[in-house]
Amino acid sequence: MFRLASMLYSIIGSSLAGSFVIAALATGHDTLVPILIAAAVGAVLGIPASWVVARAITQNIR
């Protein structure tokens, strides 16, 4: 399951980080620090999200 979660993280983590950066820019936070914080938060939240998705996929296969 770790390999599947790792593969999913490459998609989910970058999608969440990108979405959070876009949200930060849309709300007017257009300096470096808020953009980096938004990207880091999205990347960190991608870890448990990809683990949950990987677990759901493996449980539905069995």
KAMOFEN-V955208 format. One record per residue. N is the residue number from 1. PHI is phi in radians with two decimals (* if undefined). PSI is psi in whole degrees, 0 to 359 (none if undefined). OMEGA is omega in radians with two decimals (* if undefined). Layout:
n:N phi:PHI psi:PSI omega:OMEGA
n:N phi:PHI psi:PSI omega:OMEGA
This chain:
n:1 phi:* psi:332 omega:3.14
n:2 phi:-1.12 psi:321 omega:3.13
n:3 phi:-1.13 psi:318 omega:3.12
n:4 phi:-1.13 psi:317 omega:3.12
n:5 phi:-1.11 psi:324 omega:3.11
n:6 phi:-1.15 psi:318 omega:3.11
n:7 phi:-1.17 psi:320 omega:3.11
n:8 phi:-1.18 psi:328 omega:-3.13
n:9 phi:-1.10 psi:326 omega:3.14
n:10 phi:-1.08 psi:331 omega:3.11
n:11 phi:-1.57 psi:310 omega:-3.05
n:12 phi:-1.20 psi:316 omega:-3.12
n:13 phi:-1.11 psi:316 omega:3.14
n:14 phi:-1.23 psi:327 omega:3.10
n:15 phi:-1.16 psi:315 omega:3.12
n:16 phi:-1.16 psi:318 omega:3.13
n:17 phi:-1.09 psi:316 omega:3.12
n:18 phi:-1.13 psi:320 omega:3.12
n:19 phi:-1.13 psi:320 omega:3.13
n:20 phi:-1.19 psi:323 omega:3.09
n:21 phi:-1.14 psi:317 omega:3.11
n:22 phi:-1.10 psi:320 omega:3.10
n:23 phi:-1.11 psi:321 omega:3.11
n:24 phi:-1.14 psi:318 omega:3.13
n:25 phi:-1.17 psi:323 omega:-3.13
n:26 phi:-1.20 psi:334 omega:3.13
n:27 phi:-1.57 psi:4 omega:3.05
n:28 phi:1.67 psi:5 omega:3.11
n:29 phi:-1.56 psi:88 omega:-3.00
n:30 phi:-1.95 psi:25 omega:3.03
n:31 phi:-1.81 psi:173 omega:-3.00
n:32 phi:-1.13 psi:315 omega:-3.02
n:33 phi:-1.11 psi:311 omega:3.12
n:34 phi:-1.11 psi:327 omega:3.12
n:35 phi:-1.19 psi:316 omega:3.11
n:36 phi:-1.14 psi:321 omega:3.10
n:37 phi:-1.13 psi:317 omega:3.12
n:38 phi:-1.10 psi:319 omega:3.12
n:39 phi:-1.15 psi:319 omega:-3.14
n:40 phi:-1.18 psi:319 omega:3.11
n:41 phi:-1.10 psi:317 omega:3.10
n:42 phi:-1.11 psi:320 omega:3.13
n:43 phi:-1.17 psi:321 omega:3.14
n:44 phi:-1.23 psi:320 omega:3.12
n:45 phi:-1.24 psi:342 omega:3.09
n:46 phi:-1.23 psi:336 omega:-3.12
n:47 phi:-1.14 psi:303 omega:3.12
n:48 phi:-1.19 psi:331 omega:3.13
n:49 phi:-1.14 psi:317 omega:3.14
n:50 phi:-1.22 psi:329 omega:3.08
n:51 phi:-1.16 psi:318 omega:3.13
n:52 phi:-1.14 psi:317 omega:3.14
n:53 phi:-1.15 psi:318 omega:3.12
n:54 phi:-1.10 psi:319 omega:3.12
n:55 phi:-1.14 psi:320 omega:3.12
n:56 phi:-1.14 psi:321 omega:3.12
n:57 phi:-1.15 psi:314 omega:-3.11
n:58 phi:-1.20 psi:328 omega:3.11
n:59 phi:-1.28 psi:328 omega:3.13
n:60 phi:-1.36 psi:338 omega:3.10
n:61 phi:-1.31 psi:321 omega:-3.07
n:62 phi:-1.30 psi:none omega:*
